[in-house]
Amino acid sequence: MNALKNRVQLIGNLGNDPEIVNLEGGSKLAKFSIATTDSYKNAQGEKVEDTQWHNIVAWGKTAEIVENFLLKGKQVAVEGKLMHRSYETKEGEKRYITEIRCNELLMLGK
């Protein structure tokens, strides 16, 4: 059961081309976002779509796969861990971000 404590699985489409960062020592970091859309009918019977955006980060070999094969609009399945962090802007303002650290990636569609 420990493997299920912090596990996220999503299927969605990339909103933009991934951002690739080459780090010292030769390792890579890939950052991208995917959209997931759910639909339901409201009280009036109208179809309503709800789109959520998710920030994804991938490291190492997974980042290399992202760099070589993923583009805006591609559909992917992502499995990873939910992470929360904070950072400070250039103006000194504290910001908070939630992202998914990608452990596994599966390319879907064409």
RATA-V317490 format. One record per helix or strand of 3 or more residues. SS is the DSSP state (helix for helix, strand for strand). FROM is the first residue (numbers start at 1). LEN is the number of residues. If there is no record, write none. Layout:
BEGIN
SS:FROM:LEN  SS:FROM:LEN
END
This chain:
BEGIN
helix:2:3  strand:8:7  strand:19:4  strand:28:14  strand:47:13  helix:60:10  strand:75:14  strand:94:15
END
